[in-house]
Amino acid sequence: MKKSTLYLGEFKQYDKKFITAENGINPESVCDVAFEGEVLYLTNGESLFQYDNGSVKKLTGRVSKLFSKKGKLYGAVGNSLAEIKKGKIKKIADFDCPVVDISIGLDGSLWLITEKDLYLLKDNEFEQVVELPSETVCLAALNNKTKYGETVYVGSTVEGLLSMKGKRRHWAELLPDNTGVMSKKINCLQIDALGHLWVGSDEGLNIYDGKNYWFNGNDFYSVPDGSFNDMYFAPDGKKYFATTTGIITLIEGKISYFSYGAWLMHPTVTKLAVSDNGTIAAVTPRGVSVITHKYMTLAEKAEHFDKLTEKYFMRNEGYHVDRILRKYGDLDSGWLPNSDNDGLFTGLYCASQCFRYKATGSPEAKANAKRAVEAMIKLTEVTGKSGFTARATRYSDDPDFGKGNREEWHICKDNPDCEWLGETSSDEMTGHYFAYGLYFDLVADKKEKKKIAEVVKKITDHIIENNFHLCDVDGVPTTWANWEPELLNNDDRWFFERGTNSLEILSFLKTTYHVTGDEKYNEVFDMLIEKYHYAMNCMQYKCEDCHIAHIDDQLDFTNIYPLITYTENEAQREIFKMGLTHHFDYEKIERSPFFNIVYGALTNQPCDIENAAKSLSEMNLDLVVWPTYNSYRKDIVIDYSPEELGCAPQLKYPVEYSSRLIVNYDGNQFVCDSGAEEFVAINKKSANRAAALPGTDGANGMRTVMPYIYLLPYWMGRAHGLLGD
C-alpha cells in the first residue's frame, strides 16, 4: 500500500490567561465583563476597568453592570443607562431604580428592564411599557410587534419564565409542568436568529420555538445538566454558555468544553463575554479567565514545544524531565526535580530530535540530539560497572543530594559532588536502545557511530553475561530488568511481563547487531526465538487489561519500532507485525498520536492519521496537569468493567485531548475525573453524575508532563511522510 501524507493545514489553537491580583485588580471582586470590539472591560459592581495586554487600568466613572449589544457597549450607572466608547462613559437615560438587563429584538428594537419596570426605546426616549414581577433578573425580546403584540420574555428567580401578552400587556407564566422548562429559577435568556427562545435555569437548558414546541433539557444528548448562568450568541450563530461546569460552546455543530483547571480558575462561570474575533472572557468566583485563539500549523506548534523544552524541561547535562510548579499553573515558578527515568524520557526526546533532523536537516535538532545522547552515555559510564546503566544522576547543589536509599544512590568514584541512582529497570533500557539506534542512523558521524557501538555493546554484553538481567553494583539483579527465558516462560509471577519483556530483549539484540555488525547478537536473537519461543511470545505481546495499565504500552510501541526496522527476516517481521497489529487494534480508541504513527510507519497500513493529527492539534500549549472532571457530561460512556479487577470505573472512550487528563504515553488516557472534588461539591445534585470517579494523584495544576509527548509523534510522522509540513 502506498503511503499517503496528511497536510492538516491551520487549525484553531486555544490558549488562556488568568486575570489575577498581579494584573492590578482583586480578581474575586469582578462581577461582570464585556467587550467593545477587542477591548475587554470589567466591573466589580462599582468601578470600571479596562484590560489590555496583561494589565488592568481603572477608568473614571462608576459602572455596576455591562451589556454588549449589536456592536455597542452599555453600562448600568446607578439608576442610569450609559453608553461606553473607548473608555468614556456617557449617560443616555435615567430611571427611578437600577437597570437590570437590556435586549435588542430581531427588528432592532431596544428593550430594558429595571428592578421594577419594562421599557422600550421609542424616538430616542425610553417608554415605560408594563410593571414587572418581583425579582426579575433577565430579559429577551423577539421583536417590537407581531400580530399577537410584542413578544417579550423575562426570567425570574421566583416566578420562573414569563411572557408579556395581551392588548393590556400583562405577564403570563410559562409553567414547567406544561412547557418542560426544568426549573422556576431562570438565570438567563437569549433569542437566536431564527426566533427561538433559549432558557437557562439552575437545572439546565431549554429551547422554545415561540409557538407551541419545547426542546427540553433531556433532549440534549451532549449538553449536561446543571446551572446555566449566562449566554452569548454571536452574529454568525456561534453560541457560548456559562455554567457551573465551565463554558460550553456550540460552534459549527460541535459542542466543546472549557472547564476548571486548564481553562478556568473555578468550576462556576457566572458571566461571560465574547469579542468580535472569538476571545472569551469568563467571570468565576476566583477571577477572570481570558481564553484566546490563533491559527497554527502543527509545525508551528512543534516550534513552540521545542522552545518550551529549552526553557523549562532540561536538567543538568540535558536530561528531559517534567516540571514541578510552586505556583498554580505557572511554569515560570517551577523547578526540575530528580527523576528515576532519565534514560527513558531523555531517550524519547532524543528520538524526536533525530526524526526532526531527518525531516528538516535542522542544525538545532542535530545539536539537541547530540546533547541528549551524550547525557545518556554518561548514565552508563558513571556507574563504574561495565554495561550497567544508572537511572539518574544528581549533584551536590541539589537539595536532595546525599539523601535517599543509600543502597540505590551511590557517590561517583571520580566525582564526590555527583551521585547516581541504581536499581535500573527495563524502562530505562528501552529509552537508551531506541535513541542510540536512531542517532546512529540519522545523525551520527563516523566517530560518534563508533562510540555508540561501544556503549551499546557493553550494555548488551552485560545483559547476556548476567543471564539476561541487569545486575547492580552489588551483584544482585535489579527488580524489573529481567529477560531470562526460564523466568519469563515458566514463572507465573512474570506472566504479564512475558510478551513485553520478550519484545524488549529481541529489540535490544537487533539494535546491537545493527550498530556493531557483530553476528553473535544475531545468534543470541535466533536462540531466544528457536529455543525459547520469544517470537511466539511477541505474537500478542499486549495483555488486554480493560485499559487500566499503560506503562507497557509506551514501552511496547517504542521497542517494536527498532525490532521491525532492523529485522531482515521477512517471516520474523510478519510475526512481529502481528503483535503490533493486535496491540494497535486494542489501543487505537485512545487516538494516541504516538501509537498511531508508529503503526503507520512500520506497516504502511491505515493508521487513523487524521485522529493522530487531531490529537496533536488538541494538546494544550502549557502541558500542565490540570484537574479534570468529565462525569457530568452526557456524551461520555462510563466503563465499569475495571471493577472486576478491583479498579475504579473509567471512560470507555477517552475524551478530546483538550479535556482529558494530560499524561505521558505510559499514563491512563481513560481517567474520567482527577482532582475534581470541587466540581462534585458544586454539581452534586445531578442524580446520575453525583460523584467524581477516582483519578490520578497529582492532578492539581502544580506539575507538568514533558513536551516529548508532542514532539516525538509529530517529528516521527514528518520523517516517515505521514504528516506534511
KOLVEX-871929 format. One line per 4 residues: number of its first residue (from 1); their letters; for each residue z, x, y of C-alpha. Coordinates in nm, 2 decimals, always signed. Layout:
<nodes>
NUM) a) Z,X,Y; ...
</nodes>
This chain:
<nodes>
1) mkks) +0.00,+0.00,+0.00; -0.10,+0.13,+0.34; +0.20,+0.18,+0.57; +0.18,-0.02,+0.90
5) tlyl) +0.36,+0.07,+1.22; +0.56,-0.17,+1.42; +0.54,-0.15,+1.80; +0.82,-0.36,+1.93
9) gefk) +0.75,-0.32,+2.30; +1.00,-0.41,+2.56; +1.30,-0.63,+2.48; +1.58,-0.77,+2.69
13) qydk) +1.89,-0.53,+2.67; +2.22,-0.68,+2.79; +2.50,-0.48,+2.94; +2.81,-0.57,+3.14
17) kfit) +3.07,-0.46,+3.39; +3.42,-0.58,+3.44; +3.55,-0.65,+3.79; +3.90,-0.51,+3.79
21) aeng) +4.16,-0.41,+4.04; +3.98,-0.08,+4.07; +3.70,-0.27,+4.24; +3.93,-0.38,+4.53
25) inpe) +4.04,-0.73,+4.42; +4.31,-0.89,+4.20; +4.08,-0.99,+3.91; +4.32,-1.26,+3.78
29) svcd) +4.31,-1.44,+4.12; +3.93,-1.51,+4.11; +3.87,-1.88,+4.05; +3.50,-1.93,+4.14
33) vafe) +3.17,-1.73,+4.16; +2.82,-1.80,+4.29; +2.50,-1.61,+4.36; +2.29,-1.61,+4.68
37) gevl) +1.98,-1.46,+4.53; +2.11,-1.15,+4.35; +2.42,-1.11,+4.57; +2.74,-1.22,+4.40
41) yltn) +3.02,-1.39,+4.59; +3.37,-1.45,+4.46; +3.67,-1.65,+4.59; +4.04,-1.65,+4.50
45) gesl) +4.08,-2.00,+4.63; +4.13,-1.88,+4.99; +3.92,-1.57,+5.08; +3.55,-1.50,+5.03
49) fqyd) +3.44,-1.17,+4.87; +3.11,-1.00,+4.81; +3.04,-0.79,+4.51; +2.79,-0.51,+4.54
53) ngsv) +2.73,-0.21,+4.32; +3.07,-0.20,+4.17; +3.27,-0.26,+4.49; +3.42,-0.58,+4.63
57) kklt) +3.42,-0.64,+5.00; +3.64,-0.91,+5.17; +3.44,-1.12,+5.42; +3.56,-1.31,+5.73
61) grvs) +3.64,-1.67,+5.66; +3.83,-1.89,+5.41; +3.64,-2.04,+5.11; +3.81,-2.22,+4.82
65) klfs) +3.51,-2.32,+4.61; +3.15,-2.21,+4.58; +2.83,-2.41,+4.50; +2.49,-2.26,+4.44
69) kkgk) +2.22,-2.53,+4.45; +1.84,-2.51,+4.48; +1.85,-2.16,+4.62; +2.12,-2.23,+4.88
73) lyga) +2.48,-2.13,+4.86; +2.75,-2.37,+4.98; +3.13,-2.33,+5.01; +3.43,-2.56,+5.04
77) vgns) +3.62,-2.46,+5.35; +3.93,-2.67,+5.37; +3.81,-3.03,+5.43; +3.46,-2.90,+5.53
81) laei) +3.14,-2.81,+5.36; +2.98,-2.48,+5.47; +2.65,-2.30,+5.41; +2.68,-1.93,+5.33
85) kkgk) +2.39,-1.70,+5.43; +2.42,-1.32,+5.39; +2.79,-1.34,+5.40; +2.81,-1.56,+5.71
89) ikki) +2.98,-1.89,+5.68; +2.85,-2.19,+5.88; +3.02,-2.53,+5.86; +2.78,-2.82,+5.82
93) adfd) +3.01,-3.12,+5.77; +3.37,-3.23,+5.79; +3.56,-3.47,+5.57; +3.91,-3.62,+5.56
97) cpvv) +4.00,-3.43,+5.24; +3.89,-3.13,+5.04; +3.54,-3.10,+4.89; +3.54,-3.11,+4.50
101) disi) +3.17,-3.08,+4.39; +2.81,-3.13,+4.51; +2.50,-3.22,+4.32; +2.13,-3.23,+4.40
105) gldg) +1.92,-3.50,+4.23; +1.58,-3.45,+4.08; +1.44,-3.61,+4.40; +1.62,-3.36,+4.62
109) slwl) +1.89,-3.60,+4.74; +2.22,-3.42,+4.81; +2.54,-3.58,+4.69; +2.90,-3.47,+4.74
113) itek) +3.25,-3.58,+4.63; +3.58,-3.51,+4.79; +3.91,-3.59,+4.64; +3.86,-3.95,+4.75
117) dlyl) +3.50,-4.05,+4.81; +3.14,-4.01,+4.71; +2.89,-3.91,+4.99; +2.51,-3.90,+5.02
121) lkdn) +2.33,-3.69,+5.28; +2.10,-3.91,+5.50; +1.93,-3.79,+5.81; +2.14,-3.48,+5.82
125) efeq) +2.46,-3.67,+5.80; +2.69,-3.74,+5.50; +2.73,-4.11,+5.45; +3.03,-4.24,+5.25
129) vvel) +2.90,-4.44,+4.95; +3.20,-4.55,+4.75; +3.56,-4.46,+4.68; +3.62,-4.25,+4.37
133) pset) +3.85,-4.30,+4.07; +4.15,-4.07,+4.07; +4.13,-3.71,+3.96; +3.76,-3.68,+3.96
137) vcla) +3.65,-3.32,+3.91; +3.27,-3.31,+3.87; +2.96,-3.48,+3.98; +2.60,-3.52,+3.86
141) alnn) +2.33,-3.71,+4.04; +1.99,-3.81,+3.88; +1.82,-3.94,+4.19; +1.86,-4.14,+4.51
145) ktky) +1.73,-4.47,+4.39; +1.57,-4.63,+4.08; +1.50,-5.00,+4.02; +1.86,-5.01,+3.90
149) getv) +2.00,-4.85,+4.20; +2.14,-4.50,+4.25; +2.21,-4.30,+3.93; +2.52,-4.10,+3.98
153) yvgs) +2.79,-3.99,+3.73; +3.13,-3.85,+3.78; +3.37,-3.69,+3.54; +3.75,-3.75,+3.54
157) tveg) +4.02,-3.57,+3.35; +4.20,-3.90,+3.31; +3.94,-4.18,+3.31; +3.66,-3.99,+3.14
161) llsm) +3.29,-4.03,+3.22; +3.19,-4.30,+3.48; +2.86,-4.42,+3.62; +2.80,-4.59,+3.95
165) kgkr) +2.63,-4.93,+3.91; +2.55,-5.25,+4.09; +2.45,-5.35,+4.44; +2.81,-5.34,+4.54
169) rhwa) +2.85,-5.00,+4.39; +3.14,-4.98,+4.16; +3.23,-4.75,+3.87; +3.17,-4.83,+3.50
173) ellp) +3.35,-4.62,+3.24; +3.13,-4.50,+2.95; +3.38,-4.54,+2.67; +3.39,-4.28,+2.40
177) dntg) +3.40,-4.55,+2.13; +3.07,-4.68,+2.25; +2.89,-4.36,+2.35; +3.02,-4.10,+2.12
181) vmsk) +3.15,-3.89,+2.41; +3.40,-3.67,+2.24; +3.69,-3.69,+2.50; +3.80,-3.87,+2.81
185) kinc) +3.88,-3.53,+2.97; +3.55,-3.44,+3.13; +3.52,-3.09,+3.28; +3.15,-3.05,+3.39
189) lqid) +2.83,-3.25,+3.42; +2.46,-3.15,+3.46; +2.13,-3.33,+3.49; +1.84,-3.15,+3.33
193) algh) +1.47,-3.16,+3.44; +1.40,-3.44,+3.20; +1.67,-3.66,+3.35; +1.92,-3.61,+3.06
197) lwvg) +2.29,-3.60,+3.14; +2.48,-3.32,+2.97; +2.85,-3.38,+2.94; +3.10,-3.11,+2.89
201) sdeg) +3.45,-3.21,+2.78; +3.76,-3.04,+2.63; +3.62,-3.14,+2.29; +3.26,-3.03,+2.31
205) lniy) +2.92,-3.12,+2.44; +2.72,-3.45,+2.46; +2.37,-3.54,+2.59; +2.28,-3.89,+2.73
209) dgkn) +1.92,-4.00,+2.79; +2.03,-4.22,+3.08; +1.95,-4.54,+2.90; +2.09,-4.60,+2.55
213) ywfn) +2.09,-4.29,+2.34; +2.35,-4.03,+2.30; +2.32,-3.69,+2.13; +2.67,-3.63,+2.01
217) gndf) +2.85,-3.31,+1.96; +2.84,-3.33,+1.58; +2.46,-3.34,+1.61; +2.46,-2.98,+1.75
221) ysvp) +2.42,-2.76,+1.44; +2.46,-2.44,+1.64; +2.68,-2.53,+1.93; +3.05,-2.50,+1.85
225) dgsf) +3.32,-2.75,+1.94; +3.58,-2.65,+2.20; +3.63,-2.70,+2.57; +3.31,-2.68,+2.78
229) ndmy) +3.43,-2.59,+3.13; +3.12,-2.53,+3.33; +2.74,-2.54,+3.30; +2.44,-2.39,+3.48
233) fapd) +2.08,-2.50,+3.43; +1.81,-2.26,+3.57; +1.49,-2.40,+3.72; +1.29,-2.26,+3.42
237) gkky) +1.51,-2.46,+3.17; +1.74,-2.19,+3.06; +2.09,-2.32,+3.00; +2.43,-2.15,+3.03
241) fatt) +2.77,-2.29,+2.92; +3.12,-2.17,+2.99; +3.36,-2.25,+2.71; +3.69,-2.15,+2.55
245) tgii) +3.49,-1.94,+2.31; +3.30,-1.75,+2.57; +2.95,-1.80,+2.71; +2.68,-1.99,+2.51
249) tlie) +2.32,-1.97,+2.62; +2.02,-2.18,+2.52; +1.71,-1.98,+2.61; +1.37,-2.01,+2.45
253) gkis) +1.51,-2.25,+2.19; +1.77,-1.99,+2.07; +2.14,-2.02,+2.10; +2.32,-1.70,+2.18
257) yfsy) +2.68,-1.60,+2.23; +2.86,-1.37,+2.47; +3.22,-1.35,+2.36; +3.55,-1.19,+2.42
261) gawl) +3.56,-0.81,+2.38; +3.20,-0.70,+2.40; +3.12,-0.92,+2.70; +3.43,-1.09,+2.84
265) mhpt) +3.78,-1.00,+2.94; +3.93,-1.32,+2.79; +3.80,-1.58,+2.54; +3.81,-1.86,+2.80
269) vtkl) +3.54,-1.88,+3.07; +3.64,-2.12,+3.35; +3.34,-2.08,+3.58; +3.00,-1.91,+3.56
273) avsd) +2.71,-1.84,+3.79; +2.36,-1.71,+3.72; +2.14,-1.52,+3.96; +1.77,-1.57,+4.01
277) ngti) +1.69,-1.28,+3.77; +1.94,-1.39,+3.50; +2.25,-1.19,+3.58; +2.56,-1.38,+3.46
281) aavt) +2.90,-1.38,+3.64; +3.18,-1.53,+3.43; +3.54,-1.61,+3.55; +3.81,-1.57,+3.30
285) prgv) +4.19,-1.57,+3.33; +4.19,-1.19,+3.33; +3.90,-1.13,+3.57; +3.52,-1.15,+3.61
289) svit) +3.25,-1.01,+3.38; +2.91,-0.94,+3.52; +2.65,-0.95,+3.24; +2.32,-0.79,+3.34
293) hkym) +2.00,-0.72,+3.15; +1.70,-0.50,+3.18; +1.39,-0.45,+2.97; +1.39,-0.14,+2.75
297) tlae) +1.19,+0.01,+2.47; +1.35,+0.14,+2.15; +1.26,+0.49,+2.27; +1.44,+0.44,+2.60
301) kaeh) +1.74,+0.31,+2.41; +1.73,+0.63,+2.19; +1.73,+0.84,+2.51; +2.04,+0.65,+2.62
305) fdkl) +2.22,+0.73,+2.30; +2.11,+1.09,+2.30; +2.27,+1.13,+2.64; +2.58,+0.94,+2.53
309) teky) +2.61,+1.17,+2.23; +2.62,+1.48,+2.45; +2.86,+1.33,+2.70; +3.11,+1.16,+2.47
313) fmrn) +3.07,+1.24,+2.10; +3.06,+1.62,+2.04; +3.37,+1.81,+1.93; +3.43,+2.18,+1.91
317) egyh) +3.12,+2.36,+1.78; +2.91,+2.05,+1.76; +3.08,+1.80,+1.52; +2.97,+1.44,+1.56
321) vdri) +3.28,+1.22,+1.58; +3.39,+0.88,+1.70; +3.59,+0.85,+2.02; +3.94,+0.71,+2.08
325) lrky) +4.00,+0.54,+2.42; +4.30,+0.54,+2.63; +4.18,+0.25,+2.84; +4.03,-0.07,+2.71
329) gdld) +3.66,-0.03,+2.66; +3.64,+0.28,+2.89; +3.45,+0.57,+2.73; +3.55,+0.80,+3.02
333) sgwl) +3.91,+0.76,+2.93; +3.86,+0.87,+2.57; +3.92,+1.18,+2.37; +3.78,+1.32,+2.04
337) pnsd) +4.03,+1.31,+1.75; +4.03,+1.53,+1.44; +3.81,+1.40,+1.17; +3.82,+1.43,+0.80
341) ndgl) +3.45,+1.36,+0.78; +3.29,+1.63,+1.00; +3.04,+1.72,+0.73; +2.92,+1.37,+0.66
345) ftgl) +2.88,+1.24,+1.01; +2.76,+1.57,+1.16; +2.50,+1.58,+0.88; +2.38,+1.23,+0.96
349) ycas) +2.35,+1.32,+1.33; +2.17,+1.65,+1.24; +1.92,+1.45,+1.03; +1.85,+1.22,+1.32
353) qcfr) +1.76,+1.52,+1.54; +1.54,+1.67,+1.26; +1.34,+1.34,+1.25; +1.33,+1.33,+1.62
357) ykat) +1.18,+1.69,+1.63; +0.92,+1.59,+1.37; +0.83,+1.28,+1.57; +0.82,+1.44,+1.92
361) gspe) +0.84,+1.81,+1.90; +1.13,+1.79,+2.15; +1.29,+2.13,+2.22; +1.61,+1.94,+2.29
365) akan) +1.60,+1.78,+1.94; +1.55,+2.12,+1.78; +1.85,+2.27,+1.97; +2.07,+1.97,+1.88
369) akra) +1.97,+2.00,+1.51; +2.04,+2.38,+1.52; +2.38,+2.34,+1.68; +2.48,+2.07,+1.42
373) veam) +2.36,+2.27,+1.12; +2.54,+2.59,+1.23; +2.86,+2.38,+1.27; +2.82,+2.25,+0.92
377) iklt) +2.76,+2.60,+0.77; +3.08,+2.71,+0.93; +3.27,+2.45,+0.72; +3.16,+2.64,+0.41
381) evtg) +3.23,+2.98,+0.55; +3.57,+2.91,+0.69; +3.75,+2.84,+0.36; +3.71,+3.19,+0.22
385) ksgf) +3.62,+3.05,-0.12; +3.26,+3.08,-0.22; +3.08,+2.74,-0.20; +3.39,+2.54,-0.13
389) tara) +3.34,+2.34,+0.19; +3.61,+2.22,+0.43; +3.63,+1.86,+0.56; +3.70,+1.97,+0.91
393) trys) +3.84,+2.24,+1.15; +4.06,+2.23,+1.45; +4.20,+2.48,+1.69; +4.54,+2.58,+1.85
397) ddpd) +4.47,+2.38,+2.17; +4.45,+2.06,+1.97; +4.78,+1.87,+1.99; +4.79,+1.82,+1.61
401) fgkg) +4.74,+2.19,+1.53; +4.98,+2.31,+1.28; +5.08,+1.96,+1.17; +4.97,+1.75,+0.87
405) nree) +4.99,+1.81,+0.50; +5.01,+2.19,+0.46; +4.86,+2.16,+0.11; +4.54,+2.04,+0.27
409) whic) +4.55,+2.21,+0.61; +4.50,+2.59,+0.59; +4.51,+2.86,+0.86; +4.19,+3.06,+0.87
413) kdnp) +4.24,+3.41,+0.74; +4.03,+3.57,+1.01; +4.15,+3.35,+1.30; +4.51,+3.23,+1.32
417) dcew) +4.41,+2.99,+1.60; +4.19,+2.79,+1.37; +4.28,+2.58,+1.06; +4.07,+2.39,+0.82
421) lget) +4.11,+2.07,+0.61; +4.06,+2.08,+0.23; +4.07,+1.80,-0.03; +3.69,+1.76,+0.03
425) ssde) +3.51,+1.46,-0.11; +3.16,+1.39,-0.23; +3.10,+1.21,+0.10; +3.11,+1.54,+0.28
429) mtgh) +2.87,+1.70,+0.05; +2.62,+1.41,+0.09; +2.60,+1.49,+0.46; +2.56,+1.86,+0.40
433) yfay) +2.28,+1.84,+0.15; +2.09,+1.57,+0.34; +2.09,+1.77,+0.66; +2.02,+2.10,+0.50
437) glyf) +1.71,+1.97,+0.33; +1.57,+1.81,+0.64; +1.65,+2.10,+0.86; +1.48,+2.33,+0.61
441) dlva) +1.17,+2.12,+0.60; +1.13,+2.01,+0.96; +1.30,+2.26,+1.19; +1.40,+2.59,+1.04
445) dkke) +1.22,+2.92,+1.09; +1.19,+3.18,+0.82; +1.53,+3.34,+0.89; +1.70,+3.00,+0.90
449) kkki) +1.54,+2.89,+0.58; +1.69,+3.19,+0.41; +2.03,+3.12,+0.55; +2.02,+2.75,+0.44
453) aevv) +1.91,+2.85,+0.09; +2.20,+3.09,+0.06; +2.46,+2.83,+0.17; +2.32,+2.55,-0.05
457) kkit) +2.30,+2.79,-0.35; +2.67,+2.88,-0.30; +2.78,+2.52,-0.28; +2.58,+2.41,-0.58
461) dhii) +2.69,+2.71,-0.79; +3.05,+2.63,-0.71; +3.00,+2.28,-0.83; +2.83,+2.38,-1.16
465) ennf) +3.07,+2.66,-1.23; +3.37,+2.42,-1.19; +3.23,+2.17,-1.44; +3.07,+1.96,-1.18
469) hlcd) +3.37,+1.94,-0.94; +3.47,+2.08,-0.61; +3.78,+2.29,-0.67; +4.01,+2.36,-0.37
473) vdgv) +4.16,+2.70,-0.29; +4.45,+2.61,-0.53; +4.20,+2.58,-0.82; +4.26,+2.21,-0.86
477) pttw) +3.96,+1.97,-0.84; +3.96,+1.75,-0.54; +4.02,+1.38,-0.58; +3.68,+1.23,-0.52
481) anwe) +3.43,+1.52,-0.57; +3.37,+1.45,-0.94; +3.03,+1.47,-1.10; +3.15,+1.57,-1.45
485) pell) +2.95,+1.39,-1.73; +3.25,+1.33,-1.96; +3.44,+1.16,-1.69; +3.16,+0.96,-1.53
489) nndd) +3.02,+0.83,-1.86; +3.34,+0.79,-2.07; +3.64,+0.74,-1.84; +3.66,+0.38,-1.73
493) rwff) +3.85,+0.48,-1.42; +3.52,+0.62,-1.29; +3.31,+0.32,-1.39; +3.24,+0.20,-1.03
497) ergt) +3.15,+0.55,-0.92; +2.92,+0.62,-1.22; +2.60,+0.53,-1.05; +2.67,+0.67,-0.71
501) nsle) +2.81,+1.00,-0.83; +2.52,+1.05,-1.08; +2.28,+0.98,-0.79; +2.47,+1.24,-0.58
505) ilsf) +2.46,+1.53,-0.82; +2.09,+1.47,-0.90; +2.01,+1.46,-0.54; +2.21,+1.78,-0.47
509) lktt) +2.04,+1.97,-0.75; +1.69,+1.87,-0.64; +1.77,+1.97,-0.28; +1.89,+2.31,-0.41
513) yhvt) +1.58,+2.36,-0.61; +1.37,+2.27,-0.31; +1.53,+2.52,-0.07; +1.58,+2.80,-0.32
517) gdek) +1.29,+2.77,-0.57; +1.53,+2.87,-0.85; +1.44,+2.69,-1.17; +1.79,+2.70,-1.31
521) ynev) +1.87,+2.40,-1.08; +1.58,+2.20,-1.23; +1.72,+2.29,-1.58; +2.06,+2.15,-1.49
525) fdml) +1.89,+1.85,-1.34; +1.70,+1.78,-1.66; +2.00,+1.84,-1.88; +2.20,+1.57,-1.69
529) ieky) +1.91,+1.33,-1.74; +1.83,+1.41,-2.11; +2.17,+1.48,-2.25; +2.39,+1.26,-2.03
533) hyam) +2.15,+0.98,-1.92; +2.21,+1.03,-1.55; +1.87,+0.88,-1.47; +1.97,+0.57,-1.65
537) ncmq) +2.29,+0.57,-1.45; +2.07,+0.55,-1.14; +1.86,+0.26,-1.25; +2.11,+0.02,-1.10
541) ykce) +2.35,+0.25,-0.93; +2.48,-0.02,-0.70; +2.77,-0.22,-0.84; +2.74,-0.57,-0.70
545) dchi) +3.07,-0.64,-0.54; +3.05,-0.96,-0.32; +2.96,-0.72,-0.03; +3.32,-0.60,+0.00
549) ahid) +3.30,-0.22,-0.04; +3.04,-0.04,+0.16; +3.13,+0.33,+0.16; +2.90,+0.40,-0.13
553) dqld) +2.61,+0.20,+0.04; +2.58,+0.46,+0.31; +2.61,+0.75,+0.06; +2.35,+0.59,-0.18
557) ftni) +2.08,+0.54,+0.08; +2.14,+0.89,+0.21; +2.13,+1.06,-0.13; +1.83,+0.86,-0.26
561) ypli) +1.61,+1.00,+0.02; +1.61,+1.37,-0.08; +1.62,+1.27,-0.45; +1.29,+1.07,-0.44
565) tyte) +1.14,+1.31,-0.18; +1.19,+1.62,-0.39; +1.14,+1.49,-0.74; +0.80,+1.59,-0.87
569) neaq) +0.80,+1.40,-1.20; +0.65,+1.05,-1.13; +0.83,+0.89,-1.43; +1.16,+1.01,-1.29
573) reif) +1.06,+0.89,-0.94; +0.99,+0.55,-1.07; +1.34,+0.52,-1.23; +1.50,+0.63,-0.90
577) kmgl) +1.28,+0.38,-0.71; +1.40,+0.11,-0.94; +1.76,+0.18,-0.85; +1.67,+0.19,-0.48
581) thhf) +1.49,-0.14,-0.50; +1.78,-0.31,-0.67; +2.02,-0.18,-0.40; +1.78,-0.28,-0.12
585) dyek) +1.73,-0.63,-0.26; +2.11,-0.67,-0.26; +2.17,-0.53,+0.08; +1.87,-0.65,+0.29
589) iers) +2.06,-0.96,+0.42; +2.25,-0.71,+0.64; +1.94,-0.64,+0.84; +2.06,-0.28,+0.84
593) pffn) +1.82,-0.05,+1.03; +1.91,+0.25,+0.81; +1.88,+0.08,+0.47; +1.56,-0.10,+0.56
597) ivyg) +1.39,+0.21,+0.69; +1.50,+0.44,+0.40; +1.35,+0.18,+0.16; +1.02,+0.16,+0.36
601) altn) +0.99,+0.54,+0.40; +1.03,+0.60,+0.03; +0.84,+0.32,-0.13; +0.56,+0.21,+0.11
605) qpcd) +0.67,-0.14,+0.03; +0.75,-0.41,+0.29; +1.10,-0.32,+0.42; +1.16,-0.60,+0.67
609) iena) +1.09,-0.35,+0.95; +1.08,-0.64,+1.20; +1.45,-0.71,+1.14; +1.54,-0.34,+1.14
613) aksl) +1.38,-0.31,+1.48; +1.56,-0.64,+1.59; +1.89,-0.50,+1.48; +1.83,-0.18,+1.68
617) semn) +1.74,-0.38,+1.99; +2.06,-0.59,+1.95; +2.31,-0.30,+1.93; +2.54,-0.28,+2.24
621) ldlv) +2.50,+0.02,+2.46; +2.86,+0.13,+2.46; +2.94,+0.14,+2.08; +3.29,+0.02,+2.15
625) vwpt) +3.46,-0.15,+1.85; +3.54,-0.48,+2.03; +3.74,-0.77,+1.89; +3.52,-1.03,+1.73
629) ynsy) +3.56,-1.39,+1.64; +3.29,-1.60,+1.48; +3.48,-1.86,+1.28; +3.44,-2.12,+1.55
633) rkdi) +3.06,-2.11,+1.51; +2.88,-2.39,+1.33; +2.58,-2.17,+1.24; +2.77,-1.93,+1.01
637) vidy) +2.85,-1.97,+0.64; +3.18,-1.85,+0.50; +3.17,-1.68,+0.16; +3.48,-1.74,-0.04
641) spee) +3.37,-1.55,-0.35; +3.56,-1.23,-0.24; +3.88,-1.43,-0.31; +3.81,-1.39,-0.68
645) lgca) +3.85,-1.02,-0.63; +4.17,-1.06,-0.43; +3.99,-1.01,-0.10; +3.96,-1.22,+0.21
649) pqlk) +3.67,-1.46,+0.27; +3.40,-1.33,+0.49; +3.05,-1.40,+0.62; +2.78,-1.49,+0.37
653) ypve) +2.51,-1.37,+0.61; +2.60,-1.12,+0.89; +2.55,-1.25,+1.24; +2.34,-1.07,+1.50
657) yssr) +2.45,-0.72,+1.59; +2.55,-0.82,+1.95; +2.82,-1.05,+1.80; +2.92,-0.87,+1.48
661) livn) +3.19,-0.61,+1.43; +3.03,-0.28,+1.51; +3.09,-0.03,+1.23; +2.93,+0.27,+1.07
665) ydgn) +2.70,+0.21,+0.78; +2.99,+0.26,+0.55; +3.18,-0.03,+0.71; +3.18,-0.40,+0.63
669) qfvc) +2.90,-0.59,+0.81; +3.02,-0.92,+0.67; +3.35,-0.93,+0.86; +3.38,-1.26,+1.04
673) dsga) +3.67,-1.20,+1.27; +3.86,-0.90,+1.37; +4.13,-0.86,+1.64; +4.08,-1.23,+1.70
677) eefv) +4.44,-1.36,+1.73; +4.39,-1.47,+2.09; +4.08,-1.67,+2.00; +4.27,-1.85,+1.73
681) aink) +4.55,-1.95,+1.96; +4.31,-2.10,+2.22; +4.09,-2.28,+1.97; +4.34,-2.37,+1.70
685) ksan) +4.27,-2.75,+1.73; +3.93,-2.72,+1.56; +4.00,-2.87,+1.22; +3.78,-2.66,+1.00
689) raaa) +3.80,-2.34,+1.20; +4.17,-2.33,+1.26; +4.24,-1.97,+1.18; +4.06,-1.64,+1.20
693) lpgt) +3.97,-1.47,+0.88; +4.13,-1.13,+0.82; +3.93,-0.85,+0.96; +3.93,-0.48,+1.01
697) dgan) +4.22,-0.30,+1.17; +4.15,-0.13,+1.50; +3.90,-0.38,+1.64; +4.08,-0.37,+1.97
701) gmrt) +3.84,-0.22,+2.23; +4.02,+0.12,+2.20; +3.78,+0.32,+1.99; +3.41,+0.36,+1.92
705) vmpy) +3.16,+0.43,+1.65; +2.91,+0.72,+1.67; +2.56,+0.70,+1.81; +2.40,+0.82,+1.48
709) iyll) +2.40,+0.45,+1.37; +2.11,+0.40,+1.61; +1.96,+0.75,+1.63; +1.92,+0.81,+1.26
713) pywm) +1.73,+0.50,+1.16; +1.53,+0.50,+1.48; +1.41,+0.86,+1.45; +1.36,+0.83,+1.08
717) grah) +1.14,+0.52,+1.14; +0.94,+0.71,+1.40; +0.90,+1.02,+1.18; +0.77,+0.81,+0.89
721) gllg) +0.54,+0.59,+1.10; +0.73,+0.27,+1.05; +0.82,+0.24,+1.42; +0.59,+0.33,+1.71
725) d) +0.68,+0.46,+2.05
</nodes>
